[in-house]
Amino acid sequence: MKTFVQPGDSLTVVAPYAVTSGQGVLVGAIFGVAAYDAALNANVEVQTEGVFDVTKEPALAITAGARVYWDNTNRRITTTATGNYHVGIATLAALAADTTVRVWTERVPASGA
């Protein structure tokens, strides 16, 4: 097909803040997980589809199957919809003491709640 550009499971975006490999990144309505470290305003490749262990809100227990949201202010996963961006579903339960949660990004378009 002559209009095909790429599969879209990863995209190059401009880092809205300094990011480290494996960190969630939200650029407008695009959410992905950084493939490598990047400085503020540098190009970074983000994986937009897959299952990733992503930093979560401290002291928050998350059940398997729960919808999860990106808290862009604190740059972490939460279960609070209001003011945050829906990015996927937790595939495993995370205890309050855990620092990450396993998230299936499932190509959910980011949207404010």
Secondary structure, DSSP 8 states (H G I E B T S, - for coil): -TT-----SEEEEE-SS-B-TT-EEEETTEEEEESS-B-TTSEEEEE-SSEEEEEB-TT--B-TT-EEEEETTTTEEES--TTSEEEEEESS-B-TT-SEEEEE-TT----B-
